[in-house]
Amino acid sequence: MIPQPPENHHQALLQKQSHLKLAPNWLQRRLSRAPIRWKISLGYLLVLSLAVLGTIIGQLVGNFYTRKAWDKLNLE
């Protein structure tokens, strides 16, 4: 017997998603109880940390390729 496709694709997706729900982890539990001021501060900290980390990594990569180019120019 060939399985029949669901009548409504949206309905089938909703049924799949209901089975995929996971229990909240420790971070979700802590954030749900935290005051909004703390959540906003944490968001700013995350964004600024990523910006600083990205800048540092960009500088390191740029320095690596600059040194590589200077070495190539000096050898020829």
C-alpha positions in Angstrom: 0.0 0.0 0.0 1.4 3.4 -1.0 1.3 6.1 1.8 -1.0 9.0 1.0 0.4 12.6 1.2 -1.2 14.8 3.8 -4.2 16.8 2.7 -2.6 20.0 3.8 1.2 20.6 3.7 1.0 23.2 6.4 -0.8 20.8 8.7 1.9 18.1 8.1 4.6 20.6 9.1 2.8 21.6 12.3 2.5 17.9 13.2 6.3 17.4 12.7 7.2 20.5 14.7 5.0 19.4 17.6 7.1 16.3 17.9 10.4 18.2 17.7 9.8 20.5 20.7 12.5 20.2 23.3 12.5 20.8 27.0 13.9 24.3 27.9 17.6 24.2 28.8 19.2 25.9 31.7 19.9 29.1 29.8 16.3 29.5 28.7 15.1 28.9 32.3 17.4 31.6 33.6 16.6 34.1 30.9 12.8 33.6 31.4 13.1 34.6 35.0 15.6 37.5 34.5 14.5 41.1 34.5 14.3 42.9 31.2 17.2 45.3 32.1 19.5 42.3 32.6 18.4 40.8 29.2 19.1 44.0 27.4 22.5 44.4 29.1 23.4 40.8 28.2 22.4 41.5 24.6 24.6 44.5 24.4 27.5 42.6 26.0 27.1 39.8 23.4 27.0 42.2 20.4 30.0 44.3 21.7 32.0 41.1 22.4 31.4 39.8 18.9 32.4 43.2 17.4 35.6 43.2 19.3 36.4 39.6 18.5 35.7 40.2 14.8 37.9 43.2 14.8 40.8 41.3 16.4 40.4 38.4 14.0 40.3 40.7 11.1 43.5 42.5 12.2 45.3 39.2 12.7 44.2 37.9 9.2 45.2 41.2 7.6 48.6 41.2 9.3 49.2 37.7 8.2 48.6 38.5 4.5 50.4 41.8 4.7 53.5 40.0 6.1 53.2 37.4 3.4 53.0 40.1 0.7 56.0 42.0 2.1 58.0 38.7 2.2 57.2 38.0 -1.4 58.2 41.5 -2.5 61.5 41.4 -0.6 62.5 38.0 -2.0 62.1 39.0 -5.7 
